Amino acid sequence: MVGPGNSQNRGNNYYNRGGQGGGYERNASAAPQQAASRQPIQPKQLPENYVDEAEKVMIDIHDGAGSKITTSKIRRFLTLITEIMNDERRRLSDELMPSSIAKIQMARVRIAYEAGRDTVVKTFVDKSCLICYLKGVGSSRKDFIKLGEYVEALVAWHRYLGGKD
């Protein structure tokens, strides 16, 4: 009888996982190539003419492959930002609250997740530099409020250019 650990059954044995996880062998040469080509997203400062920038982004998206993005998908990102903006607009400090900084970090995670799930959303996130600008906010309350207005402008230009719900 052939049982677990027997040499006849090693390739697809439930107990023989071959390392820390999964019973499948990975292509060792593919992993380093992928890791070498990926770089962390760099922070960027939102330009002063962010409304014009939003217009350019949405024209580019509507003229290209990203035109299938819906207003509701963009508004989900706006909702993430607006919740934080509502708390920060009432304050007078130059710095964001620690809780707001934590929420911004989670917004970046949520946006990255949504972009990873849907190539249309990824195109939008990449062209709008949304994650770059979120990283560029740092702890500046003024820069964050300006970013919120940029996302509002993206939604407005999307609708103006005929974006779908």
N, C-alpha and C positions, 0 to 999 in steps of 0.2 A: 504494500500500500504506500502511496506517495502522500506525504504530509508536509506541513510547513517546514521550511528549512532544507528540504531534500533538494539535491542538486538538479533534479529533473524539473523542478517547479520554481526556480529562482527568478526568472524573467518577469513573470506577472503574478507573483505571490503577494497576497494582501499584507503579510507581515514583513516583506522585504521592500521597504520604501526607498532604500538607497539614499540615505542622507536625512535631512531635516524635514522634508515634506514632499509629498506627491510621489507616485510611482513612475513618473515619466522622466526620461533623461532629457536634459536641456542641451541645446547646441552651445557648447562652451565658447565657440568663436564668435557667435552672434551677439552675446551679451556685452562684451567690451566695446564693440563697434557702436552699439546703441548708446551706451553710457558715455562714450567719448564725444558723440555729436550733440548731446543735450547739455544745455547750460541753464543755470538759474535765471529766472526772469529778472531783468535789471530794472531798478526803480527809475521813474522819469517824473519830471516836473510837468504839470499841466500848463500848456501855454496860456498867456493872458487872453488870446483870442480864441478861447475854447468853444464858443458858439460857432465860429467859422470852421474850426477844426471838426466839430460834430457834423456840420453840414457836409464837409468834404468826405468824412468817413461814411456817412449814410449814402451819399451819391455814389461812392465807390462800391459800397455793398449792393446797392440797388442795380448798378450796372454790371455787377459780377455774379459769381455763383452764390453769394450769401444773401441774395434778395428774398429767399424763402423764409427768412427769420420773421417771426410774428411779433407784433407789438407786445403781446402778453409775455413773451419770453424776455424781451428787453425790460418790460415793466417789473418783472420779478427781481431783476438786478436793482432797479430803481427803488423798489420796496425795501431791499436790504439796506441800502444807503440812507433812505428817507427816515427809517426808524432811528438811526444814529443821529442824523441831522436834526431831528426834532428835539433831541436832548441837548445838542450842542448849540443850537441857535439861541437858546435862552440864556446862555452863559456869556460872560464877558472876558474870560481868560483867553490868553493866546494859545494855551496848550489844551489838547484833548484830554478828557478824563481817562484814567486807566481802563475803566469799563468800556469806553468807546473804542479805545485802541484794541482791546480784546475782541470787540464785535467786528472791527475792521478786519482783523486777522481771520475771523470766522467767515466773513463775507468773501475774502480772497479764496478761502478753501471751497466755499459753496460755488463760486464762479468757476474755479478750476474744475470742480467736479462736473458741473453742467457742461462746460466746454469739452471735457473728456467724453461725455456721453453722446454728444451730438456735433457732427462736423459743421453744421450750419452755425451753431452757437460758437464753436471754436473760431470760425472765420470772423464772426462779429467781435469776439473778445480780442483776437489778435489785431484786427484792423483798428479797433477803437482804443487799443493799448490799455484796456480797463485795469488789468492786474498790475501793469507797470505803473500806472497813475496811482492806484491804491497803495502800492509799495512806496511811492514817492511822497505820499502825504506825511509819513513819519508821525510826529505828534502835533503837527500844526493844525489848529482848529480852522484857521482861515483857508488853508489849502484843502482841507476836507470839505468845507462848505462849497468851495469852488468846484470840487470834483462832483459833488451832488448836483450842482447846477449843470455841469457837463453831461451827466447821465440824463437829466431832464431834457436837455437840448437834443441828445441822441433820440430819445423817444419822440420828441416833437418833430424833428426832421424826418424820422422814419414815417410818421403818419402823413406829413406834408407831401412826401414823395410817393405816397400810395401804399404804404405798408399795410399788411393784413393783420387782422386781430388774431 
